[in-house]
Amino acid sequence: MLAPAALKCLWALLLATVVQAVISPKVVIFSFFNDERDIWLGIPEFNLLEQNVTIPGLFTQFPDIHCNGNGSVCQLTTGEGEINAAASTLALVLSPEFNLTQTYFLFAGVAGINPGVGTLASVTFAQFAVQVGLQYEVDAREKPANFSTGFIPQGATAINSYPQFIYGTEVFQLNDALRQRAIEFAKTASLNDTADAQAYRKRYPNATAQGSPNVIGCDTATSDVWWTGELIGRAFENFMTLLTNGTSTYCTTQQEDNAVLESLLRGHIARRVDFSRIILMRTASDFDRPPPGGSVTDNLFNEYFGDASILNLYLAGIKVIEGIIGGWNDTFAAGVSPQNYIGDVIGSIGGSPKYGPGSIFNGQGAPPTPDVNVTASGNLANSAHTWSTGSFSVRVILALSGWVGVWLLAV
């Protein structure tokens, strides 16, 4: 038989083989396409290419999660649109390579903006995300004469009636106390602007649209449809107002946020992430409607000001990241306690929203999902060891069949 020392060496080799280091980021940046990703690469504050982690389920165009050397900051690029965003986010949430229980999630993407609320290259932080595309729609050329739009809330027969068919992803509300801290961090940044953006702003009559880029708190609308125009902008603004009982401010337009939020909410229920640690930042790359006398198609096809807005993702976002990491021990490790309701429109993580049907779980939230036990084949499949890191456990199932064979050969 093997000597005790040899057995110890064999056991150590086994553990070294099956146990992998788990990355525990303080901040994960969500990007959605290559320009948003690339602005974070080559910056002086940290190098996100020091660790490149490939996990199953990511978008084929962006198969790696990038992290700095100590794993304190990571970046996921989900791909554009709701399907890509949801699938990639859930792949991260469920990956055993990451411990996300104390992680802050910083959405860092560009968006259209309502010229009545903000201007090009501004940095926005949302408390509400509303899925405005989740409606009935009839072609506007065929709508009833008494309808101001072809969009109708699901399950309703009038455009001003609350939806009767609720899927659960229509509205998300985030931690406003954390949002206010992020806004204060971002306000210390010197924002970028361009001559082209300055010239285009002058075509709008109101002071808000003509102003310089700034940092504002306002809310975001999600739809796979990339829309533009005064009429559709007004229709979606009214829909946001309806769904939140007048508590949201229609501001930015994008294609991913509710999808990412739903995946993170499911991760919260599975005890893998903390939904109170989400910061939704978007910078304005275009207006959601043309200036007076302008063409909607020209505004859609030609008036995109990505240079200023992309750079401001980094300029404002780095201040938020530095604020979180710099204040980690004093504030952010323990979390910023929300003073408002957080979660979805049906109360899945507890509490009761003041809009929609209220909590369908009597304020208690959905039952937490059970742990998933992955077992190996063979007689030794139930041999498992657990290593704890803070509140997070990494369960390693030891598939020992091959090692038993090695041991038998060595006897």
C-alpha positions as CSV (number, residue, x, y, z in Angstrom):
1,M,0.0,0.0,0.0
2,L,1.0,3.6,-0.4
3,A,2.9,5.2,2.5
4,P,0.9,7.9,4.4
5,A,3.2,10.6,2.9
6,A,2.4,9.4,-0.6
7,L,-1.3,9.4,0.2
8,K,-1.1,12.9,1.4
9,C,0.6,14.0,-1.8
10,L,-2.0,12.2,-3.9
11,W,-4.8,13.9,-1.9
12,A,-3.2,17.3,-2.3
13,L,-2.8,16.8,-6.0
14,L,-6.5,15.9,-6.2
15,L,-7.6,19.0,-4.4
16,A,-5.4,21.2,-6.5
17,T,-6.9,19.7,-9.6
18,V,-10.6,20.1,-8.8
19,V,-10.6,23.3,-6.7
20,Q,-10.3,26.5,-8.8
21,A,-9.9,30.0,-7.5
22,V,-13.1,31.9,-7.3
23,I,-13.1,35.6,-8.3
24,S,-15.0,37.9,-6.0
25,P,-15.3,41.3,-7.7
26,K,-16.2,44.4,-5.9
27,V,-17.6,45.9,-9.2
28,V,-18.8,44.3,-12.4
29,I,-19.2,46.6,-15.4
30,F,-21.9,45.7,-17.8
31,S,-21.2,46.7,-21.4
32,F,-23.4,45.8,-24.3
33,F,-21.3,46.2,-27.5
34,N,-17.7,46.6,-28.6
35,D,-17.3,50.4,-28.3
36,E,-18.7,50.3,-24.7
37,R,-16.3,47.5,-23.9
38,D,-13.2,49.0,-25.5
39,I,-13.4,52.3,-23.6
40,W,-12.5,50.5,-20.4
41,L,-9.4,48.8,-22.0
42,G,-6.0,50.5,-21.8
43,I,-7.0,52.9,-19.0
44,P,-4.5,53.9,-16.3
45,E,-6.6,52.9,-13.3
46,F,-6.6,49.1,-13.9
47,N,-6.0,46.5,-16.6
48,L,-9.1,44.4,-17.4
49,L,-7.1,42.1,-19.6
50,E,-5.0,40.6,-16.8
51,Q,-7.6,37.9,-16.4
52,N,-9.8,36.6,-19.2
53,V,-12.4,34.1,-18.0
54,T,-14.4,32.1,-20.5
55,I,-17.6,30.6,-19.1
56,P,-20.4,28.7,-20.8
57,G,-23.4,30.7,-22.0
58,L,-21.8,34.0,-23.0
59,F,-22.5,35.6,-26.4
60,T,-20.1,34.1,-29.0
61,Q,-18.9,37.6,-30.0
62,F,-17.8,38.3,-26.4
63,P,-16.9,34.9,-24.9
64,D,-14.8,36.2,-22.1
65,I,-15.3,38.1,-18.8
66,H,-12.4,40.5,-18.3
67,C,-11.0,41.2,-14.9
68,N,-8.0,43.0,-13.4
69,G,-5.3,41.1,-11.6
70,N,-6.8,40.9,-8.2
71,G,-10.3,40.4,-9.5
72,S,-11.7,43.5,-7.8
73,V,-13.1,44.8,-11.1
74,C,-14.6,42.7,-13.9
75,Q,-16.4,43.5,-17.1
76,L,-19.1,41.5,-19.0
77,T,-20.1,42.5,-22.5
78,T,-23.5,40.9,-23.1
79,G,-24.2,41.7,-26.7
80,E,-27.1,44.0,-27.7
81,G,-30.8,43.4,-27.3
82,E,-32.8,41.9,-24.6
83,I,-32.2,38.2,-25.5
84,N,-28.4,38.6,-25.6
85,A,-28.4,40.7,-22.4
86,A,-30.5,38.2,-20.4
87,A,-28.6,35.1,-21.5
88,S,-25.2,36.5,-20.9
89,T,-26.1,37.9,-17.5
90,L,-27.6,34.7,-16.3
91,A,-24.5,32.8,-17.5
92,L,-22.4,35.1,-15.2
93,V,-24.8,34.8,-12.3
94,L,-24.8,31.0,-12.4
95,S,-21.1,30.6,-13.0
96,P,-19.2,28.8,-10.2
97,E,-16.1,30.8,-11.3
98,F,-17.5,33.9,-9.5
99,N,-18.7,34.9,-6.1
100,L,-21.0,37.8,-6.7
101,T,-22.7,38.1,-3.3
102,Q,-21.0,41.4,-2.4
103,T,-20.6,42.7,-6.0
104,Y,-21.8,46.0,-7.2
105,F,-23.1,46.0,-10.8
106,L,-22.5,49.1,-12.9
107,F,-24.5,49.3,-16.1
108,A,-22.4,51.4,-18.5
109,G,-24.1,51.8,-21.8
110,V,-25.1,54.6,-24.2
111,A,-28.8,55.5,-24.9
112,G,-31.1,57.9,-26.6
113,I,-32.3,60.8,-24.5
114,N,-35.5,62.8,-24.2
115,P,-34.5,66.4,-25.1
116,G,-37.0,67.7,-22.5
117,V,-35.0,66.1,-19.7
118,G,-31.3,65.9,-20.8
119,T,-28.9,66.5,-23.6
120,L,-26.3,64.8,-25.7
121,A,-23.3,63.2,-23.8
122,S,-25.0,63.7,-20.4
123,V,-24.7,60.9,-17.8
124,T,-27.9,59.5,-16.4
125,F,-28.6,57.3,-13.4
126,A,-32.0,55.6,-13.2
127,Q,-34.1,54.4,-10.3
128,F,-36.8,52.9,-12.6
129,A,-36.5,50.8,-15.7
130,V,-39.7,50.2,-17.6
131,Q,-40.1,47.6,-20.4
132,V,-42.1,49.8,-22.8
133,G,-42.0,47.3,-25.6
134,L,-44.1,44.9,-23.6
135,Q,-47.5,46.1,-25.1
136,Y,-50.1,45.3,-27.7
137,E,-49.4,47.2,-30.9
138,V,-51.5,47.9,-34.0
139,D,-50.3,49.8,-37.0
140,A,-50.9,53.4,-36.4
141,R,-52.6,53.7,-39.8
142,E,-55.3,51.3,-38.5
143,K,-55.7,52.5,-35.0
144,P,-59.1,53.7,-33.8
145,A,-59.7,57.4,-34.3
146,N,-59.9,58.0,-30.5
147,F,-56.5,56.4,-29.8
148,S,-53.5,58.7,-29.8
149,T,-51.2,55.8,-30.4
150,G,-51.1,52.3,-31.7
151,F,-49.6,50.9,-28.4
152,I,-52.1,49.5,-25.9
153,P,-51.3,48.0,-22.5
154,Q,-51.5,44.2,-22.5
155,G,-54.9,42.9,-21.4
156,A,-56.5,46.4,-21.6
157,T,-58.8,47.9,-24.2
158,A,-57.8,51.5,-23.7
159,I,-54.4,53.1,-23.8
160,N,-54.7,54.7,-20.4
161,S,-55.7,51.5,-18.6
162,Y,-53.1,49.6,-16.5
163,P,-52.0,46.4,-18.1
164,Q,-54.1,43.4,-17.0
165,F,-51.6,40.8,-18.2
166,I,-48.5,41.2,-16.0
167,Y,-45.4,39.3,-16.9
168,G,-43.3,40.6,-14.0
169,T,-40.6,42.3,-16.0
170,E,-42.5,45.5,-16.8
171,V,-41.0,47.6,-14.0
172,F,-37.9,47.4,-11.9
173,Q,-37.1,49.8,-9.1
174,L,-33.5,50.2,-7.8
175,N,-31.9,51.4,-4.6
176,D,-32.2,55.2,-4.7
177,A,-29.8,55.7,-1.7
178,L,-27.1,53.9,-3.8
179,R,-28.1,55.9,-6.9
180,Q,-27.6,59.2,-5.0
181,R,-24.1,58.1,-3.9
182,A,-23.2,57.2,-7.5
183,I,-24.5,60.6,-8.8
184,E,-22.3,62.4,-6.3
185,F,-19.3,60.4,-7.4
186,A,-20.0,61.0,-11.1
187,K,-20.4,64.7,-10.5
188,T,-16.7,64.9,-9.7
189,A,-15.9,64.0,-13.3
190,S,-15.0,66.4,-16.0
191,L,-17.2,65.3,-18.9
192,N,-16.3,65.2,-22.5
193,D,-18.1,67.2,-25.3
194,T,-17.7,67.5,-29.1
195,A,-18.2,70.3,-31.5
196,D,-20.6,68.2,-33.6
197,A,-22.8,67.6,-30.5
198,Q,-22.8,71.2,-29.6
199,A,-23.9,72.2,-33.1
200,Y,-26.7,69.7,-33.1
201,R,-28.1,70.8,-29.7
202,K,-28.7,74.3,-31.0
203,R,-31.4,72.9,-33.3
204,Y,-33.6,72.3,-30.3
205,P,-35.5,75.2,-28.8
206,N,-35.3,74.4,-25.1
207,A,-32.5,75.2,-22.7
208,T,-32.3,71.6,-21.4
209,A,-31.4,70.2,-24.8
210,Q,-29.1,73.1,-25.6
211,G,-27.1,72.8,-22.3
212,S,-23.7,71.2,-21.7
213,P,-23.4,67.5,-20.7
214,N,-24.2,67.0,-17.0
215,V,-25.1,64.3,-14.5
216,I,-28.8,63.7,-13.9
217,G,-31.1,61.3,-12.2
218,C,-33.9,60.1,-14.5
219,D,-35.4,56.9,-15.6
220,T,-35.0,54.5,-18.6
221,A,-37.2,52.7,-21.1
222,T,-36.3,49.3,-22.5
223,S,-37.4,47.8,-25.8
224,D,-35.8,45.7,-28.6
225,V,-37.3,48.3,-31.0
226,W,-35.0,51.2,-31.6
227,W,-37.5,54.1,-31.8
228,T,-37.4,57.7,-32.6
229,G,-40.0,60.5,-33.0
230,E,-42.1,62.9,-31.1
231,L,-45.3,60.8,-31.2
232,I,-43.7,57.5,-30.1
233,G,-41.6,59.2,-27.5
234,R,-44.6,60.8,-26.0
235,A,-46.5,57.4,-26.1
236,F,-43.7,55.6,-24.2
237,E,-43.4,58.5,-21.8
238,N,-47.1,58.1,-21.0
239,F,-46.7,54.4,-20.7
240,M,-43.9,54.8,-18.1
241,T,-46.0,57.3,-16.2
242,L,-48.9,54.8,-16.2
243,L,-46.9,51.8,-15.1
244,T,-45.2,53.6,-12.2
245,N,-48.2,55.6,-11.0
246,G,-46.4,58.8,-12.0
247,T,-43.2,58.2,-10.1
248,S,-40.8,57.8,-13.0
249,T,-39.2,60.3,-15.3
250,Y,-39.0,59.1,-18.9
251,C,-35.5,60.0,-20.0
252,T,-33.3,57.4,-21.7
253,T,-34.0,54.7,-24.3
254,Q,-32.1,51.5,-24.7
255,Q,-32.5,47.8,-25.5
256,E,-31.1,45.8,-22.6
257,D,-31.7,47.0,-19.0
258,N,-34.9,45.1,-18.0
259,A,-33.4,41.9,-19.4
260,V,-30.2,42.3,-17.3
261,L,-32.3,43.3,-14.2
262,E,-34.5,40.2,-14.5
263,S,-31.4,38.0,-14.6
264,L,-29.9,39.7,-11.5
265,L,-33.2,39.5,-9.7
266,R,-33.3,35.7,-10.3
267,G,-29.8,35.6,-9.0
268,H,-30.9,37.4,-5.9
269,I,-33.6,34.9,-5.3
270,A,-30.9,32.2,-5.7
271,R,-28.8,34.0,-3.1
272,R,-26.0,34.6,-5.6
273,V,-26.3,38.4,-6.0
274,D,-27.6,41.3,-4.0
275,F,-30.2,43.3,-6.0
276,S,-29.7,46.4,-3.8
277,R,-26.2,46.8,-5.3
278,I,-27.2,47.8,-8.9
279,I,-26.3,51.1,-10.5
280,L,-27.9,51.9,-13.8
281,M,-25.8,54.4,-15.7
282,R,-26.5,55.5,-19.3
283,T,-24.9,58.3,-21.3
284,A,-26.8,60.1,-24.1
285,S,-25.6,59.3,-27.6
286,D,-28.6,60.7,-29.5
287,F,-32.0,62.4,-29.0
288,D,-35.1,60.2,-29.0
289,R,-36.9,62.7,-31.4
290,P,-35.8,65.1,-34.1
291,P,-35.6,68.9,-33.6
292,P,-38.5,71.0,-34.8
293,G,-38.7,70.7,-38.6
294,G,-36.3,67.8,-38.6
295,S,-36.9,64.4,-40.2
296,V,-37.4,61.3,-38.0
297,T,-35.4,59.1,-40.4
298,D,-32.6,61.6,-40.5
299,N,-32.5,61.7,-36.7
300,L,-32.5,57.9,-36.6
301,F,-30.0,57.2,-39.4
302,N,-27.5,60.1,-39.1
303,E,-27.6,61.8,-35.7
304,Y,-25.6,59.5,-33.5
305,F,-22.9,61.2,-31.3
306,G,-21.1,58.2,-29.9
307,D,-17.7,59.8,-29.4
308,A,-18.8,62.0,-26.6
309,S,-21.1,59.6,-24.9
310,I,-18.8,56.6,-25.0
311,L,-15.9,58.5,-23.4
312,N,-18.2,59.8,-20.7
313,L,-19.1,56.2,-19.7
314,Y,-15.5,55.9,-18.6
315,L,-15.0,59.4,-17.2
316,A,-18.1,59.2,-15.0
317,G,-18.0,55.5,-14.4
318,I,-14.4,55.4,-13.1
319,K,-15.4,57.9,-10.4
320,V,-18.2,55.6,-9.3
321,I,-15.9,52.6,-9.3
322,E,-13.2,54.4,-7.4
323,G,-15.7,55.7,-4.9
324,I,-17.0,52.2,-4.2
325,I,-13.5,50.6,-3.9
326,G,-12.1,53.5,-1.9
327,G,-15.0,53.4,0.5
328,W,-15.2,49.6,0.7
329,N,-14.3,49.1,4.3
330,D,-16.2,52.0,5.7
331,T,-19.4,51.7,3.6
332,F,-19.7,49.5,0.6
333,A,-18.7,46.1,1.9
334,A,-21.7,46.2,4.2
335,G,-23.9,47.6,1.5
336,V,-26.0,50.8,1.2
337,S,-29.3,50.1,2.8
338,P,-32.2,51.0,0.5
339,Q,-34.8,53.4,1.9
340,N,-37.3,52.7,-0.9
341,Y,-38.9,49.6,-2.4
342,I,-36.5,47.7,-4.6
343,G,-37.4,44.8,-7.0
344,D,-39.8,44.0,-9.7
345,V,-43.5,44.9,-10.3
346,I,-44.8,41.8,-8.5
347,G,-42.7,41.8,-5.3
348,S,-40.5,38.8,-6.1
349,I,-37.7,39.7,-3.6
350,G,-40.0,41.0,-0.8
351,G,-41.8,44.2,0.0
352,S,-44.7,45.6,-2.1
353,P,-44.4,48.1,-5.0
354,K,-46.8,51.1,-4.9
355,Y,-47.7,50.5,-8.5
356,G,-49.2,47.6,-10.5
357,P,-50.8,44.7,-8.7
358,G,-48.6,45.1,-5.7
359,S,-46.8,42.0,-4.2
360,I,-48.3,38.7,-5.3
361,F,-46.3,37.1,-2.5
362,N,-48.0,39.0,0.4
363,G,-44.8,41.1,0.8
364,Q,-42.7,38.1,1.6
365,G,-41.1,37.6,-1.8
366,A,-40.8,34.4,-3.8
367,P,-39.5,31.3,-2.0
368,P,-35.7,31.1,-2.4
369,T,-34.5,28.6,-5.0
370,P,-32.9,25.4,-3.6
371,D,-29.2,24.8,-4.0
372,V,-28.4,22.7,-7.0
373,N,-26.4,19.6,-6.3
374,V,-24.3,18.4,-9.2
375,T,-23.2,14.8,-8.8
376,A,-20.6,12.8,-10.6
377,S,-21.1,9.3,-11.9
378,G,-19.8,6.3,-10.0
379,N,-20.0,5.0,-6.5
380,L,-18.2,8.0,-5.0
381,A,-20.4,10.7,-6.5
382,N,-21.7,11.8,-3.1
383,S,-18.3,12.7,-1.7
384,A,-18.4,16.5,-1.5
385,H,-16.4,19.2,0.2
386,T,-17.4,22.8,0.8
387,W,-15.1,25.8,1.1
388,S,-16.6,29.1,2.4
389,T,-15.6,32.6,1.4
390,G,-17.6,35.1,3.5
391,S,-21.2,34.3,2.9
392,F,-20.5,32.4,-0.3
393,S,-19.9,28.7,-0.5
394,V,-18.1,26.9,-3.3
395,R,-19.3,23.3,-3.4
396,V,-16.8,21.0,-5.1
397,I,-18.0,17.5,-6.1
398,L,-15.1,15.1,-6.1
399,A,-15.3,12.7,-9.0
400,L,-12.8,10.2,-7.6
401,S,-13.2,7.3,-10.0
402,G,-10.1,8.1,-12.0
403,W,-8.0,8.7,-8.8
404,V,-9.1,5.4,-7.4
405,G,-7.6,3.8,-10.5
406,V,-4.4,5.7,-10.0
407,W,-4.3,4.6,-6.3
408,L,-4.9,0.9,-7.3
409,L,-2.0,1.1,-9.8
410,A,0.3,2.5,-7.1
411,V,-0.6,-0.2,-4.5
